[in-house]
Amino acid sequence: MFERMPHGIMLVDAQRRIAGVNRAFTAMFGYGADEVVGRRPDFLYADPADFTGVGAQRFRQALQGQTSIFEARYLRKDGSALWAESAGVRMDAPDGTPAGVIGLHLDISARHDAEEALRRSRAELEELVRQRTAELAAAN
């Protein structure tokens, strides 16, 4: 099931080190498991402040059993950016104590790009309407 999931999955231990990744993760980010296991995932964030800020907060929340979904901008191995919808779910050790977090990542770059294009188009349309309204007012 782990390998067949369409979402990129990253298993992170309680010290916030990557313990494992699935095939969808390696396809999404371009790193092989041997390149990421044992590392902290800070290198995946496009903005390092997101790792120490929202990433750390979401990690703590997941360890406390609170599941949250958020969007973040990440970097692939080739340096290109992607937007992903990410969720963290606590993994428990056999004794029930928190062992780490399962991070699920869905690439939403296309959706994010479409939303940004829509925002730009709306702003352009509003500017054209503003200009035309000013022209008509000046003509009267």
C-alpha positions as CSV (number, residue, x, y, z in Angstrom):
1,M,0.0,0.0,0.0
2,F,2.8,2.4,0.9
3,E,4.5,2.0,-2.5
4,R,1.2,2.2,-4.5
5,M,-0.2,5.4,-2.9
6,P,-0.4,8.2,-5.5
7,H,0.6,10.7,-2.8
8,G,4.3,11.3,-2.0
9,I,4.8,9.8,1.4
10,M,7.6,10.7,3.8
11,L,8.1,8.9,7.1
12,V,9.7,11.2,9.6
13,D,11.0,10.1,13.0
14,A,10.4,12.0,16.3
15,Q,13.8,13.9,15.8
16,R,12.4,15.1,12.4
17,R,14.7,12.9,10.3
18,I,13.4,11.2,7.2
19,A,13.0,7.4,7.9
20,G,11.5,6.4,4.5
21,V,9.8,7.6,1.3
22,N,7.7,5.9,-1.3
23,R,7.9,5.9,-5.1
24,A,5.5,8.7,-5.5
25,F,7.7,10.9,-3.3
26,T,10.8,10.0,-5.4
27,A,8.9,10.8,-8.6
28,M,7.6,14.1,-7.2
29,F,10.8,15.4,-5.7
30,G,13.4,13.6,-7.8
31,Y,15.4,12.2,-4.9
32,G,16.0,8.5,-4.4
33,A,15.4,7.1,-0.9
34,D,19.1,6.7,-0.4
35,E,19.6,10.4,-0.9
36,V,17.0,11.5,1.7
37,V,16.8,8.8,4.5
38,G,18.5,10.1,7.6
39,R,18.3,13.8,6.6
40,R,16.1,16.5,8.0
41,P,13.6,17.6,5.4
42,D,14.7,21.3,5.5
43,F,16.3,21.0,2.0
44,L,12.9,20.3,0.5
45,Y,11.4,23.7,1.5
46,A,11.7,26.5,-1.0
47,D,11.8,29.0,1.9
48,P,13.9,27.8,4.8
49,A,11.7,29.9,7.2
50,D,8.8,27.5,6.3
51,F,10.7,24.6,7.7
52,T,11.4,26.3,11.0
53,G,8.0,28.1,11.0
54,V,4.9,26.4,9.6
55,G,6.7,23.1,9.1
56,A,7.8,22.9,12.7
57,Q,4.4,23.9,14.0
58,R,2.6,21.3,11.8
59,F,5.1,18.6,12.9
60,R,4.5,19.4,16.6
61,Q,0.7,19.4,16.0
62,A,0.9,16.0,14.3
63,L,3.0,14.5,17.1
64,Q,0.2,15.7,19.5
65,G,-2.3,13.8,17.3
66,Q,-3.7,16.8,15.5
67,T,-4.0,16.3,11.8
68,S,-3.7,19.4,9.7
69,I,-3.6,20.1,5.9
70,F,-1.6,23.0,4.6
71,E,0.0,24.2,1.4
72,A,3.7,24.7,1.0
73,R,6.2,25.5,-1.7
74,Y,8.9,22.9,-2.0
75,L,12.0,22.3,-4.2
76,R,12.8,19.3,-6.4
77,K,16.2,17.9,-6.7
78,D,16.7,19.8,-10.0
79,G,16.0,23.1,-8.2
80,S,12.5,23.6,-9.7
81,A,9.7,24.6,-7.3
82,L,6.4,22.8,-6.7
83,W,3.4,23.6,-4.6
84,A,2.1,20.7,-2.5
85,E,-0.8,20.1,-0.3
86,S,0.7,18.5,2.7
87,A,-0.7,16.7,5.7
88,G,1.0,15.1,8.8
89,V,-0.4,12.2,10.7
90,R,1.2,10.8,13.9
91,M,2.9,7.4,13.8
92,D,2.8,5.6,17.1
93,A,5.4,3.1,18.5
94,P,4.1,-0.3,19.7
95,D,3.8,1.1,23.2
96,G,1.5,4.0,22.0
97,T,4.1,6.8,22.3
98,P,4.6,9.1,19.3
99,A,7.3,7.7,17.0
100,G,7.1,10.3,14.3
101,V,4.9,11.6,11.5
102,I,3.7,10.3,8.2
103,G,3.8,13.2,5.8
104,L,1.5,13.0,2.7
105,H,2.2,15.3,-0.2
106,L,0.0,16.0,-3.2
107,D,1.5,18.1,-6.1
108,I,-0.9,21.0,-6.6
109,S,1.4,23.1,-8.8
110,A,-1.0,23.0,-11.8
111,R,-3.9,24.2,-9.6
112,H,-1.8,26.8,-8.0
113,D,-0.6,28.1,-11.4
114,A,-4.2,28.2,-12.7
115,E,-5.4,30.2,-9.6
116,E,-2.5,32.7,-10.0
117,A,-3.4,33.1,-13.8
118,L,-7.0,33.7,-12.8
119,R,-5.9,36.4,-10.2
120,R,-3.8,38.1,-12.9
121,S,-6.6,38.1,-15.4
122,R,-9.0,39.5,-12.9
123,A,-6.6,42.3,-12.0
124,E,-6.0,43.1,-15.7
125,L,-9.8,43.2,-16.4
126,E,-10.4,45.4,-13.4
127,E,-7.6,47.8,-14.7
128,L,-9.2,47.9,-18.2
129,V,-12.6,48.7,-16.7
130,R,-11.1,51.4,-14.5
131,Q,-9.3,52.9,-17.5
132,R,-12.4,52.8,-19.7
133,T,-14.6,54.3,-17.0
134,A,-12.0,57.2,-16.6
135,E,-12.0,57.7,-20.4
136,L,-15.8,57.9,-20.5
137,A,-15.9,60.2,-17.6
138,A,-13.4,62.5,-19.2
139,A,-15.3,62.5,-22.5
140,N,-18.5,63.7,-20.8
